[in-house]
Amino acid sequence: MEFVFITSKVDTHINDKAIDILNSNEVCFLALWHGKIIVFPKIMKKFGKFNVLTSLHKDGKYIDKFVKLYGHKTIRGSSYKGSLSATKDIINSIKNKESIVITPDGPRGPRYKVNSAVTNLASKFKIPVINISFVSSKAKILRSWDEFTIPLPFTKIVVDISAPNFFTEKQNSKLEILMIKQMQDLKKYL
């Protein structure tokens, strides 16, 4: 990925309110689709360290090692396995003013379907959710449930970091609509 970033043009679109939150000590959730997580560790490093929720599955070990290369930390567990432990770690992160990265369609999908407790936790603790997505002009899309997308070298990568969204209750369908629209809107930049 470092070679991809060195050889590619990266265009980042970031909402001003998101910048304010990311530059402050305010806690937020960052929501990314499972197949779009690969650019996150590098792009978000300039905003500090994040706690990334990863599954206990062997794939989660790869993500664990990858995000740690960029100085981020991980919380191991998912809605399928280790959910109680992961929820406790998320609540401790919130209390410690640490922001959390969640892939709400992971670890097993279905793709682009929010099936996590992120909006529930966000409403309970009054924490904003900032969505992140990217597109690239040249990419390898794996034949996996999440269509894991890996930008290729010498490409154009466009990253979008949304305005913060606030939820008053569990509103997974609202978050899902926002994240899908963000992904579709990004295509106009290529």
Salt bridges, closest charged atoms under 4 A:
GLU2 OE1 - LYS42 NZ 3.36
ASP11 OD2 - HIS13 NE2 3.24
ASP59 OD2 - HIS57 ND1 3.86
ASP64 OD2 - LYS68 NZ 3.37
GLU98 OE2 - LYS73 NZ 2.90
ASP146 OD2 - HIS34 ND1 2.57
GLU147 OE2 - ARG111 NH2 3.65
GLU176 OE1 - LYS113 NZ 3.80
ASP185 OD2 - LYS181 NZ 2.70
